[in-house]
Amino acid sequence: MTVGQGDTGSTGRQPYEYVIIGGGIHGTCLANYLLADGGYSHDQVRIVEPRDELLASFERKARQCGMETLRSTFVQHIDTEPFSLESFAEGAGREAELVATDDYPSRPTLDLFLDHARSVVDRADIDDCHRQTRAVGIDESGDSLHVETPETRLGAGRVILALGLGAEPTRPKWATGVSEDAPVTHVWNDAFDPSAAAEFDGETYVIGGGITAGQLACTLSERTSVTLLSRHQLETALSEADPYWLNWRHLERELHALPPGSQARHDRIRTARNDATIPPYVERRLDEARDCGPLDVRIGEIVCAHAIENGLLLRFADGTTDSNAQVILATGLDPVPEHPLVRTAAESLSLQRGTNGFPVLDDRTLAWQRSDGGTSPVYVSGALAEPSVGPFARNVIGARRVAERLLDPPDHAGSGRAIPRSSGTS
């Protein structure tokens, strides 16, 4: 994108109303809501995102793991109108890409979802808000926040952390001692190429028991021999949680009634989320691949691995071994509260952190609470917002729920704009 005039820093211009850190699904969705429903202009909103295009990180991860369709339904997207994606599909003659699902609303293909999202970005000129850089810190002086980047400081009335999931891939202990040139990689490594992985002359082990591992194993098995290795029996669930967790009243009753920042809230969310599950349509892909022969599903765990001339020598917990193998980890990302920017923001702005380091939020506005009990002008979206938004916080619909609270908190129904800082609630 081309950086607009006056976008070289905070000096010589008024602070932006909002600086959104992260240009994935959540950051782009929130920018669209601020522009379309919040009445903000493009020179009042900035998205700080190091990649050259918005949504690039989401697309890369989706392609890397072999995603064909979204788990989310067709009404869950980045636009403000619920049926926008459906209308887009109908207008383009792509209704067949709204995949019918038993006892569940239709789900879009990945290509349809991305094409619709790009159409929203183009229509609203959201790219004009994109500054291609990386946020390294946040500090506060007077009535303004400052987002630190390697090049400059961006003044902001409010900052939204839309960081997605954790910054670093999670690796099991046995993988940390393997030589760097050994064929062990992670599906979320930037350099991971599923096409290149499928060229390996030996057995490919995909490690994990959730939807990412299932999709990746199916995709690779179309070209090579694959074993999906999971520590537990594969479990199926159509959605990430029961749909009633989408309802604010349910959240207020079942989650917000518990103490903010408490272990009880964390436990309630963990119980509600269907983590490490595979939806039935991925289970069917796995069954078909197994029936054809190139894929095996094994319950077990690697305890050690050593690089040998033609791959890896693996030893499993049951005492068996395999050689001439490569390993692709689908073991998730570090918890998002461990993201360096979360830590530095909490320290520099004296913000409260609760169980497992999650921000303590005002449930009404999603503002991050200060250590002295006041509310800060920092807001969060994505997995960081789980203590208030619930088990769907990290999903597409979670971004829409955050936008609702930003633009129309419960005590200010019909305001149509985010609460001004002068009110003392942001």
C-alpha positions in Angstrom: 0.0 0.0 0.0 1.0 3.6 -0.4 1.4 5.4 2.9 -0.8 8.4 2.9 0.4 12.0 3.4 1.2 12.8 7.0 1.5 9.1 7.9 5.2 9.3 8.8 4.4 9.5 12.6 2.5 11.3 15.2 4.4 14.6 14.9 2.6 17.3 13.1 -0.8 15.6 12.9 -3.6 14.7 15.2 -3.5 11.1 16.6 -5.6 8.5 14.8 -8.8 7.7 16.5 -8.0 4.0 16.3 -4.8 2.1 15.6 -5.5 -1.6 15.1 -2.5 -3.9 15.5 -3.0 -6.8 13.2 -4.3 -7.0 9.7 -5.9 -10.5 9.8 -9.5 -11.4 9.9 -10.1 -9.5 13.2 -8.2 -6.4 12.4 -9.7 -6.1 8.9 -13.2 -6.8 10.1 -13.0 -4.2 12.9 -11.6 -1.6 10.5 -14.6 -2.2 8.2 -17.0 -1.8 11.0 -15.4 1.5 12.1 -15.5 2.9 8.6 -19.0 1.6 7.7 -21.0 1.8 10.9 -18.8 3.9 13.2 -18.6 6.9 10.9 -14.9 7.1 11.0 -12.8 8.2 8.0 -9.8 6.5 6.5 -7.4 9.1 8.0 -8.8 8.3 11.5 -8.1 4.6 11.4 -4.8 2.8 10.9 -4.1 -0.9 10.7 -0.5 -1.9 11.6 0.3 -5.1 9.7 3.8 -6.2 8.6 2.7 -8.2 5.6 2.2 -6.5 2.3 -1.6 -7.3 2.1 -4.4 -7.4 4.7 -5.6 -11.0 5.4 -2.3 -12.4 4.0 -1.4 -14.3 7.1 -4.9 -15.9 7.3 -4.7 -17.0 3.7 -1.2 -18.4 4.1 -2.1 -20.5 7.1 -5.3 -21.7 5.4 -3.4 -22.8 2.3 -0.6 -24.4 4.3 -2.9 -26.7 6.2 -5.0 -27.7 3.2 -8.2 -26.0 4.2 -11.0 -26.5 1.7 -14.0 -25.0 3.5 -14.4 -22.9 6.6 -15.7 -24.4 9.8 -17.7 -21.1 10.3 -21.0 -20.7 8.6 -21.9 -18.4 5.6 -23.1 -15.6 7.9 -19.7 -15.3 9.6 -17.4 -13.0 7.6 -15.8 -9.6 7.8 -18.7 -7.5 6.4 -21.3 -5.7 8.4 -24.4 -7.2 6.7 -25.1 -10.8 7.8 -26.1 -12.1 4.4 -23.3 -10.2 2.5 -21.4 -13.3 1.6 -24.5 -15.2 0.4 -25.4 -12.2 -1.8 -21.8 -12.1 -3.1 -22.0 -15.8 -4.0 -25.4 -15.5 -5.7 -24.2 -12.4 -7.7 -21.2 -14.3 -8.9 -23.0 -17.5 -9.7 -21.0 -19.3 -7.1 -23.9 -20.7 -4.9 -22.3 -24.2 -5.2 -19.4 -22.9 -3.0 -21.8 -22.6 -0.1 -21.4 -26.1 1.0 -24.5 -27.8 2.5 -23.8 -29.3 5.9 -26.0 -31.8 7.8 -27.9 -30.1 10.7 -25.9 -27.0 10.2 -26.0 -23.9 8.0 -24.0 -23.9 4.8 -20.3 -23.1 5.0 -18.3 -21.3 2.4 -15.3 -22.7 0.5 -12.0 -21.0 1.4 -11.8 -19.4 -2.1 -15.3 -17.9 -1.8 -14.6 -16.6 1.7 -11.4 -14.9 0.6 -12.8 -13.5 -2.6 -15.7 -12.0 -0.6 -13.4 -10.6 2.0 -11.2 -9.0 -0.7 -14.3 -7.5 -2.3 -15.2 -5.9 1.1 -11.6 -4.5 1.4 -11.8 -3.1 -2.1 -15.3 -1.6 -1.7 -14.5 0.1 1.5 -10.9 1.0 0.5 -9.6 -0.6 3.7 -6.2 -0.9 2.2 -5.9 2.9 2.5 -5.8 2.3 6.3 -2.9 -0.2 6.1 0.5 0.8 7.2 3.0 -2.0 6.5 5.1 -2.2 9.6 5.4 -4.0 12.9 4.3 -2.8 16.3 7.0 -3.3 18.9 5.5 -1.4 21.9 2.8 0.9 23.2 3.2 3.8 25.6 1.1 6.7 26.8 1.6 10.4 27.2 -1.1 12.9 28.0 -4.3 12.2 26.2 -2.7 10.0 23.6 -1.2 6.5 23.2 1.8 5.9 21.0 2.3 2.8 19.0 6.0 2.2 18.5 7.2 0.7 15.2 10.8 0.3 14.0 10.4 3.4 11.9 8.3 5.8 13.9 5.6 6.4 16.6 1.9 6.5 15.7 -0.3 8.6 17.9 -3.7 7.0 18.8 -6.7 7.8 20.8 -7.4 4.1 21.1 -5.5 1.0 20.3 -7.0 -2.4 19.4 -4.8 -5.5 19.8 -6.0 -7.9 17.1 -3.1 -10.3 17.3 -4.8 -13.5 16.3 -3.2 -16.5 18.0 0.3 -16.8 19.5 3.4 -15.6 17.8 5.4 -18.8 17.9 4.6 -22.4 16.9 4.4 -24.9 19.7 7.0 -27.7 19.5 7.1 -30.8 21.7 10.2 -31.4 23.9 11.6 -34.2 21.7 11.7 -31.8 18.7 13.8 -29.2 20.4 17.0 -31.2 20.4 16.9 -32.3 16.7 19.4 -30.7 14.4 18.2 -27.7 12.4 18.7 -29.4 9.1 16.6 -32.5 10.1 13.3 -32.9 8.3 11.2 -31.6 11.2 9.0 -28.5 10.6 5.8 -26.9 11.7 2.8 -26.3 9.6 2.8 -22.6 10.8 6.4 -21.9 9.9 6.4 -19.2 7.3 8.7 -21.3 5.1 6.5 -24.4 5.2 5.4 -25.5 1.7 3.0 -28.5 1.6 3.9 -29.2 -2.1 7.6 -29.5 -1.2 6.7 -31.7 1.8 4.8 -34.1 -0.4 8.0 -34.7 -2.4 9.7 -36.4 0.5 10.8 -40.0 -0.3 9.7 -41.7 2.9 6.9 -41.7 5.5 5.5 -38.4 6.5 4.2 -38.1 10.1 1.7 -35.3 10.8 1.6 -34.7 14.5 -1.7 -33.5 16.1 -5.3 -34.5 16.7 -7.3 -31.4 15.7 -8.7 -29.9 12.5 -5.4 -28.5 11.3 -3.7 -31.9 11.5 -6.6 -33.6 9.9 -6.8 -31.3 6.9 -3.0 -31.3 6.4 -2.9 -35.1 6.5 -5.6 -35.4 4.0 -4.0 -32.9 1.6 -0.6 -34.5 1.8 -2.0 -38.0 1.4 -3.1 -37.1 -2.1 0.6 -37.2 -3.1 2.5 -39.3 -0.6 2.2 -41.8 2.2 1.1 -40.1 5.5 0.6 -41.2 9.1 -1.5 -38.9 11.3 -0.1 -39.4 14.8 -2.4 -38.2 17.6 -1.9 -38.7 21.4 -5.6 -39.3 21.8 -8.5 -40.9 19.9 -9.8 -38.5 17.3 -13.0 -36.7 18.5 -15.5 -35.0 16.2 -17.5 -31.8 16.7 -19.1 -29.7 14.0 -18.6 -26.4 15.6 -16.0 -24.9 18.0 -18.7 -24.6 20.7 -22.4 -24.8 21.2 -24.1 -21.9 19.3 -25.7 -20.5 22.5 -22.3 -19.1 23.3 -22.9 -16.6 20.5 -25.6 -14.9 22.6 -24.5 -12.0 24.8 -27.2 -12.8 27.4 -25.8 -16.3 27.7 -22.3 -14.9 28.1 -23.4 -12.5 30.7 -25.1 -15.2 32.7 -22.5 -18.0 32.3 -19.3 -16.0 32.0 -19.5 -12.4 33.1 -21.1 -13.5 36.4 -17.7 -15.1 37.3 -15.0 -12.8 38.7 -13.0 -11.0 36.0 -9.6 -12.5 35.4 -10.4 -15.6 37.4 -9.5 -19.3 36.9 -13.2 -20.0 36.9 -13.7 -18.0 33.7 -10.8 -19.8 32.1 -12.2 -23.2 33.1 -15.7 -22.3 31.8 -14.3 -21.4 28.4 -12.0 -24.4 28.2 -15.0 -26.7 29.0 -17.1 -25.0 26.3 -14.6 -25.0 23.5 -14.3 -28.2 21.4 -10.6 -27.9 21.1 -8.5 -30.6 19.4 -11.6 -31.9 17.5 -12.2 -32.7 13.9 -15.5 -31.8 12.2 -17.4 -34.7 10.5 -16.6 -33.5 7.0 -12.8 -33.7 7.7 -13.4 -37.1 9.4 -15.0 -38.3 6.1 -11.9 -37.1 4.2 -9.7 -39.0 6.5 -11.8 -42.2 6.1 -11.7 -41.9 2.4 -7.9 -41.4 2.4 -7.5 -44.4 4.7 -9.7 -46.5 2.4 -7.6 -45.6 -0.6 -4.4 -46.6 1.3 -2.1 -43.6 1.4 -3.1 -42.5 4.9 -2.9 -44.2 8.3 -4.1 -42.9 11.6 -2.1 -43.9 14.7 -2.6 -43.2 18.3 0.7 -42.7 20.0 3.6 -40.3 20.7 7.1 -39.7 19.6 9.6 -39.8 22.5 12.8 -39.1 20.6 14.1 -38.4 17.1 17.5 -38.5 15.5 18.6 -37.3 12.1 20.0 -40.0 9.8 21.2 -40.0 6.2 17.8 -40.3 4.6 15.5 -38.6 7.1 14.7 -39.2 10.8 14.9 -42.2 13.0 11.8 -42.0 15.3 11.2 -43.9 18.5 7.6 -44.0 19.8 6.2 -44.4 23.3 5.2 -48.0 22.7 8.8 -48.9 21.9 8.5 -49.2 18.2 10.7 -47.3 15.7 10.6 -46.0 12.2 13.3 -44.6 9.9 13.4 -42.6 6.7 10.7 -40.4 8.1 9.9 -36.7 8.1 7.7 -34.9 10.7 5.3 -32.0 10.2 4.0 -30.6 13.5 0.4 -29.4 13.7 0.7 -28.7 17.4 -0.7 -25.2 17.5 0.8 -21.9 18.5 2.0 -20.5 21.9 -0.8 -19.0 24.0 -1.5 -15.4 22.8 -1.0 -13.9 26.2 2.7 -14.8 25.8 3.0 -12.5 22.7 5.8 -10.0 23.4 3.5 -7.0 22.6 1.0 -8.1 25.2 3.7 -8.2 27.8 5.2 -4.9 26.9 1.9 -3.1 26.7 0.8 -4.5 30.1 4.0 -3.3 31.7 4.3 0.1 30.1 0.6 1.0 30.7 0.1 -0.8 34.0 -2.6 -3.0 32.8 -4.2 -5.9 34.7 -3.5 -9.5 33.7 -5.6 -12.4 35.1 -5.3 -16.2 34.9 -2.7 -17.4 32.4 -1.8 -13.8 31.6 -5.0 -12.9 29.8 -6.1 -9.2 29.9 -8.7 -8.3 32.5 -11.4 -6.5 30.5 -14.4 -4.4 31.0 -17.1 -6.8 29.9 -19.2 -4.0 28.6 -16.7 -2.2 26.4 -13.8 -4.7 26.1 -11.4 -2.0 27.4 -8.3 -3.4 29.1 -8.5 -2.6 32.8 -5.7 -0.7 34.5 -4.0 -2.0 37.6 -5.7 0.8 39.7 -9.1 -0.3 38.5 -9.7 2.3 35.8 -10.2 1.5 32.1 -7.5 2.1 29.6 -7.9 3.1 25.9 -6.6 -0.3 24.8 -9.0 -2.9 23.5 -8.5 -6.5 22.5 -10.0 -8.8 19.9 -9.4 -12.5 19.0 -8.2 -15.1 21.5 -7.1 -12.3 23.9 -10.8 -11.4 24.3 -11.9 -14.9 25.4 -12.4 -14.0 29.1 -15.2 -11.6 28.0 -16.3 -12.7 24.5 -16.2 -16.4 25.3 -15.3 -19.6 23.4 -16.0 -18.1 19.9 -13.7 -15.1 20.5 -10.9 -16.3 18.3 -13.3 -17.2 15.4 -14.6 -14.9 12.6 -17.8 -14.2 14.6 -15.7 -13.1 17.5 -14.5 -10.1 15.5 -18.1 -9.1 14.9 -18.9 -9.4 18.5 -16.0 -7.1 19.5 -17.2 -4.6 16.9 -20.6 -4.6 18.5 -19.1 -3.7 21.9 -16.8 -1.1 20.5 -19.6 0.7 18.6 -22.6 0.1 20.8 -21.9 -0.9 24.4 -25.0 -2.1 26.3 -25.4 1.1 28.3 -25.1 3.3 25.2 -27.5 1.5 22.9 -28.1 3.3 19.6 -25.1 5.6 20.0 -23.6 4.3 16.8 -20.1 5.5 17.8 -17.5 4.2 20.2 -17.5 5.8 23.6 -15.2 8.9 23.6 -12.2 8.8 25.9 -13.5 11.8 27.9 -16.3 9.7 29.3 -13.8 7.9 31.5 -14.9 4.5 30.1 -12.4 4.1 27.4 
